Amino acid sequence: MPRPAQPSLRRTALISGLAAILGTLVAPGAAPAAAAAPSPAASAMSGDTVLLPTGDLVVLGPPVDGEPSVTVTPAAPSAAFAFQTLRHDGDVYVLPGDVAPLVPDVLDLELFNVTRRAAEAGAAAADSVPLIVRGPRPLAALAGDPDTVPLASIDASAVTLDADAAPTFVESLLDPPRGLAGEQRPKVWLDQRLTAAELDQNLRQIGAPEVWESGLDGSGVEVAVLDTGVDGAHPDLAGQLVAEADFTGGSPAEGPAPDENGHGTHVASVLAGTGAAADGARQGVAPGARLLSGRVLDGEGAGYASWVIAGMEWAAERGADIVNLSLGGRASGVDPVSAAVDALSAEYGTLFVVAAGNVGPTIGSIGTPGIAESALTVGAARADGGAYHGSSRGPTAGTYRAKPDVLAPGVSIVGARAGGGEGQDPYVAMTGTSQAAPHVAGAAALLWQRHPDWEWQQVKTALTTTADPYDAHQVWSHAEGGGLLDLPQATTETLVADRSALDFGYLRDGTALEGLSIPLTLTNAGTEPESLTLSDWQQAVVDTSDAPADLVRVSPAELTIAPGDSARVEVTLDVPAGRYGVHTGAVTVERAGGREPLVLPVNLYAEPPRRDVDVTVLDRRGEPFAGGSLLIGNMDTLWQPTGGSFAVLPLDENGRAHARMAPGPYSMMVTVETPARDGEPASYAIVGDPEVRVDEDVSVVIDARRAEPLAPAEVAGVRTRVTEAYLSFERRDEAGLGTVGAQLYAPSEDVTRGRVFLQPTARVTRGEAAAETRWRLATVGRPGAGQADLYDLALGGPTIPDPPVYGVSRAEARRLVRVDADYRALGGTASAEATEFRLARLGLGATDAAVAHPLPLPGRRVEMVNARPGLSWTQCVNGPDPDIAQFCATPTAAAPGGREAPVWFRTATVSATQLVHEEGQLAVGVGLSDGQHMGHLRDRQAAGYQPTRLFLDGEELTPLYDDVFPTPPGRGDYRLESSARPDQERLPIGRRIDTAWSFASEPGEAPDLLTVDYRPSDRYRAWLPPTVGLRIAATDRIGGELPTVSTRSVPRVWFSRDGGERWVRAVVLPGADGTSTAVAPLIPLPGDRLSIRVSAEAGDGRAIEQTILDAYPVTR
């Protein structure tokens, strides 16, 4: 049988595309705070750029309706480029059309989660894609990474895919080359970043001292701590380490693995610290255990999934009995890390103790690898034994597994401070599930010392079933598992269960919901008979009604077990008709004689009935859209994190797809490519039905022949030609929290030659719809009076019109916004080559696609844009050297008929673009500004940036990592210093730029820092002997209207003509427009370069001091 035809939208070359919108905003790195990060849409910053595995670039722009806008730059701008977008559960996905059929079977959908990748990788997301590849060796080799790391436990390899190799790698998946044919189908995951989780609490709460008095201390048990490393020189950990290895570099290496973060040291001390720095008062749970330290997280407290897997394999192969993982990442079903936990547990008998995560109390927020079935997953408890508010809850996302398994102390836990043996406080307190986990890992070591012949499953079951529920009569297992760890009972218990939970799991659509049973075997290992009474309790979690009383039945409910004997009971589940959703509860084994009961959590998810959805997609010839893909979304439930609210449906060789979907109204829009044939070029059509009711089984035919040709947009009275077109149809769900869309970037030739089609649509009745087009039109010939050199237009509405004709009438043309743009050559150079593009922020997802157009510098031109409610425009210029910097305007919504006169590159200097002050750390972004536009640096080396320095109350703070500094609680007075020595050949903005900002700040309230807006006269001809003058403004809003800052005094200004050897104080004359003019009695000569120093203060205590050496050339 011949292979199904694949769409021909292929990548053949990369271009220098977008680097950022709105300048450089340096995101803080992953901090030791959460095992599962919060929504990346909140963490990703405006300006973040993400490289897709296809080589396309996606830039996150200013937020619209609370979510980032998205701009896509295709890798091959000369060809049409179709893609689909999805906004779901706070994330934004961009899925190129040609690889969509490989999702999710071959390509992990998270590879295209652009907000998550930006939040996890920061600037690195623009240059490469970290992958875990399972499949034949030639496939991993095609990624072009010489430092491939094998991951034997999951039969995969970790590789880094860079931009140059991306097109070849994608082609190998679409059309397997020789060497891959006949191999098993590969799987490619995102090598996601996992982060440290955090901890502290009282050991008496879990009964540790009582167990120590019995002689148990963990001796003979080896526990691996896979974390940020361990400070073996700390007094509490001296002599505890028996092996170390570092997995954060290129190749794993045994040997010293220092802790540059402190998290791993804290975890290790809670687990097995001796308490030597406190005369034994603060020892760990199992001080007799021996530690293996695997550094799998870097100094930022973050690491790739592949690092963690490699560390897990090392620990298991070295014979570690227990592995503590106080780390985690976002989970969405089966992933490589959780798969490795299950595989290594089965192969080596290793018990993996994993932090649940710190993003509670959201249901379904357990992180990976805590979602693994084998993992002993630990939540954090308050001092009173209840679940800590921030501790992640179950069930597991996508699989609905019962988690966490148990709670342990996790609030204000005191543990060893890395470097604490060198004269500073040896201890520090932390809060979270990270330090709840080592309590349980230490407990497992004590239990294994008691029962050295036990398997890992027995240890896990004993710890969970003997835990203490917060409420003796009700167990909310999704928050606390079996309850709070109880070491005395766990280490002395003689009634043993053969399972740790009664987990019915995910009862999928079509599963019989009555008569399901799980056997439970109880063994009496004691010397006295056990008389038992089994009772059950349950509740509905999702809906607010009470669970039916007979949902769970236990038979027999009463029994007696003789010493050495076992007995079996059946736990049966009966879900009444219509009682779908998540249910939780527990079976309690009560015992005669006042002995402590055993508690086994009960969990199930009964999925509501689904409907058969059959879809057939035909191209413009009426032939199957073979090998294509369709993204559909339920407009009633798209906002929900789980429950099958959307699906990516690959189309077979007949253009067909089948799925079982929950009832509701679905959007089914897709871009269909009709391939070239017999001299007829390819064509493209956005077609489908934005509102398909799926109340019963449905069959849908999407036929591209129903689409109408798209006419080139026109401006009445002006002869224009299309240079670029972008088309989008998006649907937003009823809750206003999720969108799905079909988009197409079309080169001018495809539009002008009638190769692009749109299917007219009707208004939707659920949620919203937006059909948008964006055009760039160039005027043919010399523009007439009142006309522009080019037009950027965003035209559309809630439907695709019939026929799809867009344009600007004569009346509308009079309401266009005129932009008289002045593009200067930075530094007064004679000429330069730059590129530019303009983006529209309109529509439900504010999605756009663009390529950069050539722009000679210097130059002037008249541009026009349209104005509509909700529409904002932003323009970016890559230059003066496109490989170094990009400057972008602040998005603006102009009034109809308005006028603007932006000046680009009238000067440029260092500016602080953003502060992010969170609890415990302050991150700063330092970039460029030309006064009106923010500048993002692609090449920091060309700018000669020196490390940023931060001072608090006069004392310098040691950075955690680049541009991120630790900070104490509360408000403080800060001084931030930056120094740059730009490469004058590539970035002529001054030989040296030193800047210092003073400001007060506290967590959650970081201020906008001041910047200086320098305004030399046109073309830098500003220097007229016998005086030199310059207009300046102190502002905190680049591109904003002046004045934006209240000043108590006018800025102070000095000039120098000899490179800063001698300075002359200028007279500063305030102006009415918020600027000031500085004039000094200085006689510069042609060929000199003027240096400038400015000091300015705001009325609220913010201040800036800036010195620019050799800033401006002297011309006549």
Secondary structure by P-SEA (a helix, b strand, c coil): cccccccccccccccccccccccccccccccccccccccccccccccbbbbccccbbbbbccccccbbbbbbbbccccbbbbbbbbbcccbbbbbbccccccccccccccccaaaaaaaacccccccbbbbbccccaaaaaaaccccccccccccbbbbbbcccaaaaaaaaaaccccccccccbbbbbccbbbbbbcccccccccaaaaaaaaccccccbbbbbccccccccccccccccccccccccccccccccccccaaaaaaaaaccccccccccccccccccbbbbbbccccccccccaaaaaaaaaaaaaacccbbbbccccccccccaaaaaaaaaaaacbbbbbbbccccccccccccccccccccbbbbbbccccccccccccccccccccccccccccccbbbbbccccccccccccccccaaaaaaaaaaaaaaaaaacccccaaaaaaaaaaabbbcccccccccccccccccaaaaaccccccccccccccccccccccccbbbbbbbbccccbbbbbbbbbbbbbccccccccccccccccccccccccbbbbbbbbbbbccccccbbbbbbbbccccccbbbbbbbbbbbbcbbbbbbbbbbcccccccccbbbbbbccccccccccccccbbbbccccbbbbbccccbbbbbbbbbbcccccbbbbbbbcccccccccccbbbbbbccccccccccccccccccccbbbbbbbbbccccccccbbbbbbcaaaaaaccbbbbbbccccccbbbbbbbbbbbbccccccccccbbbbbbccccccccccccccaaaaaabbbbbbbbbccccccbbbbbbcccccccccccbbbbbbbbcccbbbbbbbbbcccbbbbbbbccccccccccccccccccccbbbbbbcccbbbbbbcbbbbcccbbbbbbbcccccbbbbbcccccccccbbbbbcccbbbbbccccbbbbcccbbbbbbbbbbbccccccccccbbbbbbbbccccccccbbbbbbbbcccccccccccbbbbbbbbccccccccccccccccbbbbbbcccccbbbbbbbbbccccbbbbbccccccccbbbbbbbbbbcccccbbbbbbcccccccc
